[in-house]
Amino acid sequence: MIPTEMAVLLSVVLFVLGTLGVLFKRNAILVFMSVELMLNATNLALVAFAQQWGEETGHLFVFFIITVAAAEVAVGLALIVAIFRTKKSINIDELHQLEG
Amino acid sequence: MTELFLLVGTLAVISAVFMLLSDNAVHSALFLVGTMVAIALMFLLLNAPFLALIQITVYAGAIMVLFLFVIMLLGAERTDISALIGSDKRKFRWYIPVAAVAVGILFFVVAVGVYNSGIAGRDIPAADPLARVMHVAQDVGTVDIFAGETQIADDLMFGEASDFVTLPAGESSLLFTTESGEQFTAIVALEGNSAATIVAHGAGAPTLSVVPTDLSTVNEYRSGRTVVFNAYDGVDAIQLIDIGTPADENDDFVLIDSVAAGSFSEPLTLEEEPRVNWLFVDAAETNDILTRLEDYEVLRDESTLVVIAPAPVGDGTTRVAPFVTSVEARPAFGSPRAIGYELFITYMLPMQLLALLLLAAMVGAIVLTRREWDKVRDKVGVRRRVSRPLPQVIAAQVGDHDGVDAPQLPGGEGSTAAGD
Protein backbone atom coordinates (compact mmCIF):
# COMPACT_ATOMS: atom_id res chain seq x y z
CA MET A 1 0.00 0.00 0.00
CA ILE A 2 1.38 3.37 -1.05
CA PRO A 3 1.59 5.95 1.74
CA THR A 4 -1.23 8.42 1.29
CA GLU A 5 0.88 11.46 2.09
CA MET A 6 3.29 10.65 -0.74
CA ALA A 7 0.48 10.37 -3.25
CA VAL A 8 -1.00 13.63 -1.99
CA LEU A 9 2.37 15.36 -2.25
CA LEU A 10 2.73 14.20 -5.85
CA SER A 11 -0.74 15.51 -6.49
CA VAL A 12 0.28 18.89 -5.01
CA VAL A 13 3.37 19.04 -7.25
CA LEU A 14 1.29 18.31 -10.35
CA PHE A 15 -1.34 20.83 -9.28
CA VAL A 16 1.30 23.54 -8.84
CA LEU A 17 2.79 22.74 -12.25
CA GLY A 18 -0.70 23.08 -13.72
CA THR A 19 -1.16 26.41 -11.95
CA LEU A 20 2.14 27.65 -13.39
CA GLY A 21 0.96 26.67 -16.84
CA VAL A 22 -2.33 28.53 -16.43
CA LEU A 23 -0.52 31.65 -15.18
CA PHE A 24 2.35 31.81 -17.67
CA LYS A 25 1.20 30.22 -20.89
CA ARG A 26 -0.08 32.60 -23.56
CA ASN A 27 -1.54 29.97 -25.87
CA ALA A 28 -5.19 29.32 -24.97
CA ILE A 29 -4.92 25.61 -25.84
CA LEU A 30 -1.92 25.19 -23.53
CA VAL A 31 -3.75 27.04 -20.75
CA PHE A 32 -6.52 24.55 -21.24
CA MET A 33 -4.11 21.61 -21.09
CA SER A 34 -2.72 22.98 -17.83
CA VAL A 35 -6.26 23.06 -16.41
CA GLU A 36 -6.56 19.38 -17.35
CA LEU A 37 -3.32 18.71 -15.49
CA MET A 38 -4.76 20.40 -12.38
CA LEU A 39 -7.93 18.28 -12.62
CA ASN A 40 -5.79 15.15 -12.85
CA ALA A 41 -3.83 16.18 -9.78
CA THR A 42 -7.03 16.51 -7.74
CA ASN A 43 -8.18 13.12 -9.04
CA LEU A 44 -4.97 11.59 -7.77
CA ALA A 45 -5.53 13.05 -4.30
CA LEU A 46 -9.11 11.76 -4.25
CA VAL A 47 -8.03 8.24 -5.19
CA ALA A 48 -5.29 8.30 -2.54
CA PHE A 49 -7.78 9.30 0.16
CA ALA A 50 -10.29 6.70 -1.07
CA GLN A 51 -7.64 4.04 -0.58
CA GLN A 52 -6.77 5.39 2.87
CA TRP A 53 -10.38 5.20 4.08
CA GLY A 54 -11.39 2.08 2.15
CA GLU A 55 -14.33 4.03 0.71
CA GLU A 56 -15.32 3.88 -2.94
CA THR A 57 -17.05 7.26 -2.86
CA GLY A 58 -13.74 8.90 -3.79
CA HIS A 59 -13.56 6.75 -6.90
CA LEU A 60 -17.08 7.79 -7.83
CA PHE A 61 -16.14 11.45 -7.54
CA VAL A 62 -13.10 10.91 -9.76
CA PHE A 63 -15.40 9.26 -12.28
CA PHE A 64 -17.69 12.30 -12.19
CA ILE A 65 -14.75 14.70 -12.50
CA ILE A 66 -13.49 12.86 -15.58
CA THR A 67 -16.96 13.11 -17.13
CA VAL A 68 -17.23 16.82 -16.39
CA ALA A 69 -13.72 17.34 -17.78
CA ALA A 70 -14.75 15.64 -21.01
CA ALA A 71 -17.77 17.96 -21.32
CA GLU A 72 -15.64 20.97 -20.46
CA VAL A 73 -13.01 20.10 -23.08
CA ALA A 74 -15.67 19.69 -25.75
CA VAL A 75 -17.20 23.11 -25.06
CA GLY A 76 -13.88 24.84 -24.37
CA LEU A 77 -12.20 23.68 -27.55
CA ALA A 78 -15.31 24.65 -29.53
CA LEU A 79 -15.03 28.12 -27.99
CA ILE A 80 -11.35 28.31 -28.91
CA VAL A 81 -12.16 27.34 -32.49
CA ALA A 82 -14.92 29.95 -32.66
CA ILE A 83 -12.64 32.64 -31.21
CA PHE A 84 -9.87 31.71 -33.62
CA ARG A 85 -12.25 32.10 -36.52
CA THR A 86 -13.17 35.67 -35.62
CA LYS A 87 -9.89 36.88 -34.09
CA LYS A 88 -7.42 34.79 -36.12
CA SER A 89 -5.47 34.33 -32.90
CA ILE A 90 -5.65 32.26 -29.72
CA ASN A 91 -3.06 34.24 -27.80
CA ILE A 92 -4.92 35.10 -24.62
CA ASP A 93 -3.19 38.50 -24.43
CA GLU A 94 -5.04 39.56 -27.56
CA LEU A 95 -8.41 38.30 -26.37
CA HIS A 96 -9.49 41.06 -24.04
CA GLN A 97 -12.80 42.11 -25.48
CA LEU A 98 -14.49 42.69 -22.16
CA GLU A 99 -11.82 45.13 -20.98
CA GLY A 100 -13.40 48.30 -19.61
CA MET B 1 5.83 -0.83 -4.18
CA THR B 2 7.20 2.48 -2.95
CA GLU B 3 10.05 2.31 -5.50
CA LEU B 4 7.49 1.80 -8.24
CA PHE B 5 5.54 4.74 -6.89
CA LEU B 6 8.63 6.95 -6.97
CA LEU B 7 9.43 5.85 -10.52
CA VAL B 8 5.93 6.52 -11.84
CA GLY B 9 5.68 9.78 -9.87
CA THR B 10 8.97 11.03 -11.31
CA LEU B 11 7.72 10.14 -14.78
CA ALA B 12 4.52 12.13 -14.18
CA VAL B 13 6.36 15.21 -12.89
CA ILE B 14 9.03 15.17 -15.64
CA SER B 15 6.33 14.82 -18.30
CA ALA B 16 4.40 17.73 -16.78
CA VAL B 17 7.52 19.93 -16.66
CA PHE B 18 8.34 19.19 -20.30
CA MET B 19 4.75 19.93 -21.20
CA LEU B 20 5.21 23.43 -19.78
CA LEU B 21 8.65 24.03 -21.32
CA SER B 22 8.07 22.59 -24.77
CA ASP B 23 7.72 25.31 -27.46
CA ASN B 24 5.62 23.18 -29.78
CA ALA B 25 1.98 22.64 -28.78
CA VAL B 26 1.92 19.15 -30.31
CA HIS B 27 4.90 18.13 -28.16
CA SER B 28 3.16 19.64 -25.14
CA ALA B 29 0.07 17.54 -25.85
CA LEU B 30 2.16 14.37 -26.18
CA PHE B 31 3.95 15.10 -22.89
CA LEU B 32 0.54 15.60 -21.28
CA VAL B 33 -0.41 12.13 -22.58
CA GLY B 34 2.69 10.86 -20.75
CA THR B 35 1.51 12.47 -17.53
CA MET B 36 -1.99 11.00 -17.97
CA VAL B 37 -0.58 7.51 -18.48
CA ALA B 38 1.65 7.90 -15.42
CA ILE B 39 -1.39 8.96 -13.38
CA ALA B 40 -3.29 5.93 -14.69
CA LEU B 41 -0.42 3.71 -13.45
CA MET B 42 -0.64 5.54 -10.13
CA PHE B 43 -4.36 4.68 -9.96
CA LEU B 44 -3.42 1.03 -10.44
CA LEU B 45 -0.95 1.27 -7.57
CA LEU B 46 -3.65 2.92 -5.42
CA ASN B 47 -6.13 0.04 -5.89
CA ALA B 48 -8.31 1.76 -8.46
CA PRO B 49 -8.11 -0.48 -11.55
CA PHE B 50 -11.42 0.73 -13.00
CA LEU B 51 -10.37 4.35 -12.84
CA ALA B 52 -7.01 3.48 -14.40
CA LEU B 53 -8.83 2.10 -17.44
CA ILE B 54 -11.17 5.10 -17.60
CA GLN B 55 -8.19 7.43 -17.33
CA ILE B 56 -6.48 5.78 -20.29
CA THR B 57 -9.55 5.59 -22.53
CA VAL B 58 -11.17 8.94 -21.73
CA TYR B 59 -8.22 11.18 -20.88
CA ALA B 60 -5.24 9.79 -22.74
CA GLY B 61 -7.53 8.66 -25.55
CA ALA B 62 -10.56 10.81 -26.27
CA ILE B 63 -9.67 14.13 -24.66
CA MET B 64 -6.08 14.26 -25.88
CA VAL B 65 -7.12 13.34 -29.41
CA LEU B 66 -9.54 16.27 -29.28
CA PHE B 67 -6.69 18.54 -28.16
CA LEU B 68 -4.34 17.36 -30.90
CA PHE B 69 -7.12 17.69 -33.44
CA VAL B 70 -7.80 21.31 -32.50
CA ILE B 71 -4.10 22.19 -32.37
CA MET B 72 -3.59 20.88 -35.87
CA LEU B 73 -6.83 22.37 -37.17
CA LEU B 74 -5.83 25.85 -36.02
CA GLY B 75 -2.18 25.43 -36.98
CA ALA B 76 -1.30 26.61 -33.49
CA GLU B 77 1.75 24.40 -32.99
CA ARG B 78 4.16 27.21 -32.31
CA THR B 79 3.84 28.74 -28.88
CA ASP B 80 6.02 31.20 -27.08
CA ILE B 81 8.00 30.26 -24.03
CA SER B 82 9.46 33.73 -23.87
CA ALA B 83 7.07 34.69 -21.08
CA LEU B 84 8.38 31.82 -18.99
CA ILE B 85 12.10 32.25 -19.56
CA GLY B 86 12.11 36.04 -19.51
CA SER B 87 13.47 37.01 -22.95
CA ASP B 88 10.31 38.87 -23.81
CA LYS B 89 10.46 41.76 -26.22
CA ARG B 90 7.41 43.27 -24.62
CA LYS B 91 7.74 45.24 -21.43
CA PHE B 92 8.43 43.47 -18.16
CA ARG B 93 5.40 41.83 -16.66
CA TRP B 94 5.32 42.63 -12.97
CA TYR B 95 2.88 39.82 -12.19
CA ILE B 96 5.20 37.01 -13.23
CA PRO B 97 7.45 37.06 -10.13
CA VAL B 98 4.38 37.68 -7.95
CA ALA B 99 2.66 34.65 -9.45
CA ALA B 100 5.79 32.54 -9.03
CA VAL B 101 6.06 33.49 -5.35
CA ALA B 102 2.33 32.86 -4.81
CA VAL B 103 2.59 29.42 -6.40
CA GLY B 104 5.66 28.64 -4.29
CA ILE B 105 3.76 29.62 -1.15
CA LEU B 106 0.81 27.46 -2.25
CA PHE B 107 3.12 24.47 -2.66
CA PHE B 108 4.85 25.09 0.67
CA VAL B 109 1.60 25.52 2.62
CA VAL B 110 -0.02 22.41 1.18
CA ALA B 111 3.13 20.30 1.62
CA VAL B 112 3.50 21.36 5.26
CA GLY B 113 -0.23 20.81 5.78
CA VAL B 114 -0.06 17.30 4.35
CA TYR B 115 2.86 16.37 6.58
CA ASN B 116 1.37 17.85 9.74
CA SER B 117 -2.13 16.49 9.18
CA GLY B 118 -1.11 13.04 10.38
CA ILE B 119 -2.79 11.32 7.44
CA ALA B 120 -0.34 8.45 7.71
CA GLY B 121 -0.92 7.63 11.34
CA ARG B 122 -4.66 8.08 11.40
CA ASP B 123 -6.63 5.05 12.56
CA ILE B 124 -9.77 4.33 10.66
CA PRO B 125 -12.55 3.45 13.10
CA ALA B 126 -13.72 -0.16 12.82
CA ALA B 127 -17.04 -0.59 11.06
CA ASP B 128 -19.93 -2.02 13.06
CA PRO B 129 -20.34 -5.75 12.56
CA LEU B 130 -22.97 -7.15 10.23
CA ALA B 131 -25.04 -10.03 11.52
CA ARG B 132 -27.95 -12.20 10.49
CA VAL B 133 -29.78 -14.98 12.26
CA MET B 134 -30.35 -18.46 10.88
CA HIS B 135 -33.20 -20.26 12.61
CA VAL B 136 -32.93 -24.02 13.07
CA ALA B 137 -34.13 -24.19 16.68
CA GLN B 138 -36.53 -27.01 17.54
CA ASP B 139 -40.15 -26.68 18.65
CA VAL B 140 -40.49 -22.90 18.49
CA GLY B 141 -42.09 -22.39 15.07
CA THR B 142 -41.58 -18.99 13.49
CA VAL B 143 -39.78 -16.39 15.59
CA ASP B 144 -39.45 -12.62 15.79
CA ILE B 145 -35.97 -11.48 16.72
CA PHE B 146 -34.91 -8.16 18.19
CA ALA B 147 -31.52 -6.90 19.26
CA GLY B 148 -32.38 -3.94 21.47
CA GLU B 149 -34.36 -1.62 19.21
CA THR B 150 -33.14 -3.23 15.99
CA GLN B 151 -35.47 -5.76 14.46
CA ILE B 152 -33.49 -8.56 12.89
CA ALA B 153 -36.32 -10.75 11.68
CA ASP B 154 -40.09 -10.83 11.57
CA ASP B 155 -41.77 -14.26 11.46
CA LEU B 156 -38.55 -16.06 10.54
CA MET B 157 -39.41 -19.59 9.43
CA PHE B 158 -37.55 -22.70 10.46
CA GLY B 159 -34.51 -23.29 8.24
CA GLU B 160 -34.34 -19.73 6.94
CA ALA B 161 -31.91 -16.89 7.50
CA SER B 162 -32.67 -13.22 8.01
CA ASP B 163 -31.05 -10.38 6.08
CA PHE B 164 -27.87 -8.80 7.38
CA VAL B 165 -28.33 -5.98 9.87
CA THR B 166 -25.77 -3.76 11.55
CA LEU B 167 -25.31 -4.44 15.25
CA PRO B 168 -23.02 -2.64 17.68
CA ALA B 169 -19.64 -4.25 18.27
CA GLY B 170 -19.31 -6.15 21.53
CA GLU B 171 -22.06 -8.04 23.29
CA SER B 172 -25.62 -7.81 22.07
CA SER B 173 -28.68 -9.33 23.69
CA LEU B 174 -31.04 -11.02 21.26
CA LEU B 175 -34.70 -11.41 22.18
CA PHE B 176 -36.57 -14.28 20.53
CA THR B 177 -40.37 -14.27 20.57
CA THR B 178 -41.92 -17.53 19.45
CA GLU B 179 -45.27 -18.06 17.80
CA SER B 180 -46.86 -18.97 21.11
CA GLY B 181 -45.59 -15.79 22.75
CA GLU B 182 -42.74 -17.40 24.67
CA GLN B 183 -39.64 -15.28 24.95
CA PHE B 184 -35.99 -16.26 25.13
CA THR B 185 -33.00 -14.02 25.57
CA ALA B 186 -29.49 -14.92 24.52
CA ILE B 187 -26.26 -12.97 24.34
CA VAL B 188 -23.83 -12.95 21.44
CA ALA B 189 -20.46 -11.23 21.14
CA LEU B 190 -19.51 -9.69 17.80
CA GLU B 191 -16.27 -8.07 16.64
CA GLY B 192 -16.02 -4.91 14.60
CA ASN B 193 -15.17 -5.02 10.86
CA SER B 194 -16.69 -8.48 10.53
CA ALA B 195 -19.81 -10.25 9.40
CA ALA B 196 -21.36 -13.24 11.13
CA THR B 197 -24.29 -15.59 10.95
CA ILE B 198 -25.87 -16.32 14.32
CA VAL B 199 -27.25 -19.86 14.16
CA ALA B 200 -30.08 -20.48 16.64
CA HIS B 201 -30.27 -24.24 17.21
CA GLY B 202 -31.04 -26.88 19.81
CA ALA B 203 -34.25 -27.83 21.53
CA GLY B 204 -36.05 -25.71 24.09
CA ALA B 205 -34.41 -22.33 24.56
CA PRO B 206 -32.33 -21.85 21.41
CA THR B 207 -28.55 -22.04 21.69
CA LEU B 208 -26.76 -19.35 19.71
CA SER B 209 -23.56 -20.08 17.79
CA VAL B 210 -21.73 -17.30 15.96
CA VAL B 211 -20.40 -18.47 12.61
CA PRO B 212 -18.09 -15.92 10.95
CA THR B 213 -19.30 -15.24 7.43
CA ASP B 214 -16.61 -14.00 5.09
CA LEU B 215 -18.18 -11.46 2.74
CA SER B 216 -14.92 -10.43 1.09
CA THR B 217 -14.14 -11.15 -2.54
CA VAL B 218 -13.47 -14.75 -3.51
CA ASN B 219 -10.06 -14.41 -5.13
CA GLU B 220 -9.98 -17.82 -6.77
CA TYR B 221 -11.19 -17.93 -10.35
CA ARG B 222 -14.95 -18.49 -10.64
CA SER B 223 -15.24 -19.93 -7.17
CA GLY B 224 -17.56 -19.76 -4.23
CA ARG B 225 -16.98 -20.21 -0.55
CA THR B 226 -18.81 -22.79 1.57
CA VAL B 227 -18.87 -23.27 5.33
CA VAL B 228 -20.59 -26.19 7.04
CA PHE B 229 -22.10 -25.77 10.48
CA ASN B 230 -23.07 -28.88 12.41
CA ALA B 231 -26.13 -28.34 14.63
CA TYR B 232 -26.87 -32.06 15.01
CA ASP B 233 -25.71 -33.58 18.29
CA GLY B 234 -26.85 -37.14 17.55
CA VAL B 235 -23.31 -38.08 16.52
CA ASP B 236 -19.91 -36.78 17.62
CA ALA B 237 -18.92 -35.34 14.27
CA ILE B 238 -20.04 -35.38 10.66
CA GLN B 239 -18.07 -35.81 7.46
CA LEU B 240 -18.85 -34.28 4.07
CA ILE B 241 -18.30 -36.46 1.00
CA ASP B 242 -18.72 -35.26 -2.58
CA ILE B 243 -20.18 -38.29 -4.39
CA GLY B 244 -20.04 -36.70 -7.84
CA THR B 245 -22.48 -38.31 -10.23
CA PRO B 246 -24.40 -41.18 -8.67
CA ALA B 247 -23.57 -43.45 -11.67
CA ASP B 248 -19.82 -43.37 -11.09
CA GLU B 249 -18.85 -44.86 -7.79
CA ASN B 250 -15.15 -44.04 -8.12
CA ASP B 251 -15.34 -40.27 -7.97
CA ASP B 252 -16.19 -39.93 -4.29
CA PHE B 253 -13.88 -37.79 -2.23
CA VAL B 254 -13.98 -36.31 1.22
CA LEU B 255 -14.44 -32.55 1.26
CA ILE B 256 -14.51 -32.03 5.01
CA ASP B 257 -13.05 -34.64 7.29
CA SER B 258 -15.00 -33.92 10.43
CA VAL B 259 -17.13 -31.17 11.95
CA ALA B 260 -17.95 -31.62 15.63
CA ALA B 261 -21.47 -30.94 16.87
CA GLY B 262 -22.02 -27.24 17.54
CA SER B 263 -19.00 -26.13 15.52
CA PHE B 264 -18.26 -24.98 12.00
CA SER B 265 -15.78 -26.06 9.34
CA GLU B 266 -12.98 -24.14 7.67
CA PRO B 267 -14.28 -22.37 4.55
CA LEU B 268 -14.12 -24.54 1.43
CA THR B 269 -13.34 -22.76 -1.82
CA LEU B 270 -15.04 -24.62 -4.64
CA GLU B 271 -15.19 -23.86 -8.33
CA GLU B 272 -18.64 -23.11 -9.63
CA GLU B 273 -20.53 -26.23 -10.65
CA PRO B 274 -24.15 -26.58 -11.68
CA ARG B 275 -24.94 -29.91 -9.98
CA VAL B 276 -23.21 -31.45 -7.04
CA ASN B 277 -24.28 -34.34 -4.81
CA TRP B 278 -23.03 -34.23 -1.28
CA LEU B 279 -23.37 -36.84 1.46
CA PHE B 280 -23.20 -35.96 5.12
CA VAL B 281 -22.14 -39.02 7.11
CA ASP B 282 -21.15 -39.91 10.65
CA ALA B 283 -17.41 -39.20 10.81
CA ALA B 284 -16.84 -42.26 13.00
CA GLU B 285 -18.94 -44.61 10.89
CA THR B 286 -18.79 -43.38 7.29
CA ASN B 287 -21.35 -45.88 6.03
CA ASP B 288 -23.96 -44.23 8.21
CA ILE B 289 -25.51 -41.64 5.92
CA LEU B 290 -27.16 -38.86 7.91
CA THR B 291 -28.47 -36.76 5.04
CA ARG B 292 -27.69 -35.80 1.50
CA LEU B 293 -27.71 -32.63 -0.60
CA GLU B 294 -28.70 -33.39 -4.18
CA ASP B 295 -28.42 -31.30 -7.32
CA TYR B 296 -26.95 -28.48 -5.35
CA GLU B 297 -25.49 -25.55 -7.32
CA VAL B 298 -22.16 -24.07 -6.28
CA LEU B 299 -22.30 -20.40 -7.30
CA ARG B 300 -19.26 -18.25 -7.82
CA ASP B 301 -18.66 -15.16 -5.68
CA GLU B 302 -21.12 -16.43 -3.10
CA SER B 303 -20.54 -17.15 0.55
CA THR B 304 -22.66 -20.18 1.38
CA LEU B 305 -23.49 -21.58 4.79
CA VAL B 306 -24.78 -25.16 5.03
CA VAL B 307 -26.34 -25.95 8.39
CA ILE B 308 -26.93 -29.61 9.26
CA ALA B 309 -29.78 -29.75 11.76
CA PRO B 310 -32.61 -32.04 12.81
CA ALA B 311 -35.86 -30.91 11.21
CA PRO B 312 -39.32 -31.85 12.48
CA VAL B 313 -41.03 -34.31 10.17
CA GLY B 314 -44.56 -33.84 11.44
CA ASP B 315 -45.35 -36.80 13.64
CA GLY B 316 -43.21 -35.51 16.47
CA THR B 317 -39.98 -37.13 15.24
CA THR B 318 -37.11 -35.37 13.53
CA ARG B 319 -34.92 -36.11 10.55
CA VAL B 320 -31.49 -34.61 9.84
CA ALA B 321 -31.51 -32.21 6.92
CA PRO B 322 -29.18 -29.65 5.33
CA PHE B 323 -30.24 -25.99 5.25
CA VAL B 324 -28.45 -23.82 2.71
CA THR B 325 -28.21 -20.05 2.75
CA SER B 326 -26.08 -17.99 0.38
CA VAL B 327 -25.05 -14.38 0.29
CA GLU B 328 -23.20 -12.59 -2.47
CA ALA B 329 -19.60 -11.79 -1.65
CA ARG B 330 -18.68 -8.13 -1.74
CA PRO B 331 -16.84 -7.14 -4.95
CA ALA B 332 -13.18 -6.17 -4.60
CA PHE B 333 -12.31 -2.60 -3.69
CA GLY B 334 -12.17 -0.33 -6.73
CA SER B 335 -13.26 -3.05 -9.16
CA PRO B 336 -15.73 -2.23 -11.93
CA ARG B 337 -18.43 -4.20 -10.11
CA ALA B 338 -17.91 -2.30 -6.88
CA ILE B 339 -18.02 1.04 -8.72
CA GLY B 340 -21.09 -0.12 -10.62
CA TYR B 341 -22.95 -0.95 -7.41
CA GLU B 342 -22.11 2.45 -5.92
CA LEU B 343 -23.04 4.21 -9.14
CA PHE B 344 -26.38 2.52 -9.64
CA ILE B 345 -27.46 2.35 -6.01
CA THR B 346 -26.16 5.52 -4.36
CA TYR B 347 -25.29 7.88 -7.20
CA MET B 348 -28.00 7.18 -9.77
CA LEU B 349 -29.33 10.76 -9.92
CA PRO B 350 -25.92 12.50 -10.19
CA MET B 351 -24.99 10.08 -12.96
CA GLN B 352 -28.17 10.93 -14.90
CA LEU B 353 -27.50 14.64 -14.43
CA LEU B 354 -23.96 14.14 -15.73
CA ALA B 355 -25.32 12.33 -18.76
CA LEU B 356 -27.54 15.34 -19.44
CA LEU B 357 -24.55 17.64 -18.96
CA LEU B 358 -22.55 15.66 -21.51
CA LEU B 359 -25.45 15.88 -23.95
CA ALA B 360 -25.69 19.63 -23.41
CA ALA B 361 -21.91 19.95 -23.91
CA MET B 362 -22.13 18.01 -27.16
CA VAL B 363 -24.94 20.20 -28.47
CA GLY B 364 -23.08 23.29 -27.27
CA ALA B 365 -19.90 22.30 -29.09
CA ILE B 366 -21.82 21.74 -32.30
CA VAL B 367 -23.64 25.08 -32.03
CA LEU B 368 -20.45 26.98 -31.23
CA THR B 369 -18.52 25.65 -34.20
CA ARG B 370 -21.32 25.92 -36.75
CA ARG B 371 -20.43 27.75 -39.97
CA GLU B 372 -24.00 29.09 -40.11
CA TRP B 373 -23.05 32.09 -37.97
CA ASP B 374 -20.83 33.44 -40.72
CA LYS B 375 -23.71 33.30 -43.21
CA VAL B 376 -26.01 35.08 -40.81
CA ARG B 377 -23.48 37.90 -40.53
CA ASP B 378 -23.25 38.21 -44.31
CA LYS B 379 -27.02 38.41 -44.66
CA VAL B 380 -27.20 41.19 -42.11
CA GLY B 381 -24.64 43.08 -44.20
CA VAL B 382 -26.70 42.68 -47.39
CA ARG B 383 -29.83 44.03 -45.76
CA ARG B 384 -28.00 47.15 -44.75
CA ARG B 385 -26.71 47.76 -48.24
CA VAL B 386 -30.12 47.66 -49.94
CA SER B 387 -30.46 51.42 -49.95
CA ARG B 388 -27.24 51.73 -51.96
CA PRO B 389 -27.14 51.94 -55.77
CA LEU B 390 -28.40 48.85 -57.54
CA PRO B 391 -25.09 47.67 -59.06
CA GLN B 392 -23.52 47.50 -55.62
CA VAL B 393 -26.45 45.51 -54.24
CA ILE B 394 -26.18 43.07 -57.12
CA ALA B 395 -22.44 42.83 -56.63
CA ALA B 396 -22.89 42.07 -52.94
CA GLN B 397 -25.45 39.37 -53.62
CA VAL B 398 -23.50 37.73 -56.39
CA GLY B 399 -20.33 37.96 -54.32
CA ASP B 400 -18.36 40.04 -56.82
CA HIS B 401 -17.09 43.00 -54.84
CA ASP B 402 -14.69 44.37 -57.45
CA GLY B 403 -16.75 44.75 -60.55
CA VAL B 404 -19.61 47.07 -59.73
CA ASP B 405 -20.27 48.13 -63.31
CA ALA B 406 -23.82 47.21 -64.20
CA PRO B 407 -23.33 46.02 -67.82
CA GLN B 408 -21.09 43.09 -66.85
CA LEU B 409 -23.51 41.70 -64.29
CA PRO B 410 -26.28 39.19 -65.03
CA GLY B 411 -29.37 41.37 -65.35
CA GLY B 412 -32.16 38.84 -64.69
CA GLU B 413 -30.97 37.76 -61.28
CA GLY B 414 -30.06 41.29 -60.34
CA SER B 415 -33.54 42.66 -60.92
CA THR B 416 -35.20 40.03 -58.73
CA ALA B 417 -32.66 40.51 -55.99
CA ALA B 418 -33.14 44.25 -56.06
CA GLY B 419 -36.85 43.83 -55.70
CA ASP B 420 -36.76 42.78 -52.08
Interface residues (C-beta under 8 A of the other chain):
Chain A: M1 I2 P3 T4 E5 M6 A7 V8 L9 L10 V12 V13 L14 F15 V16 L17 G18 T19 L20 G21 L23 F24 K25 R26 N27 I29 L30 F32 M33 S34 E36 L37 N40 N43 L44 V47 A48 A50 Q51 Q52 W53 G54 E56 T57 H59 L60 V62 F63 F64 I66 T67 V68 A69 A70 A71 E72 V73 A74 V75 L77 A78 L79 I80 V81 A82 F84 R85 I90
Chain B: M1 T2 F5 G9 A12 V13 A16 V17 M19 L20 A25 S28 A29 L32 T35 M36 I39 M42 F43 L45 L46 N47 A48 F50 L51 I54 Q55 V58 Y59 A62 I63 L66 F67 V70 I71 L73 L74 A76 T79 D80 A83 L84 I96 A99 A100 V103 L106 F107 V110 A111 V114 Y115 S117 I119 A120 R122 I124 F333 G334 A338 I339 E342 L343 T346 Y347 P350 M351 L354 L357 L358 A360 A361 M362 G364 A365 I366 L368 T369 D374
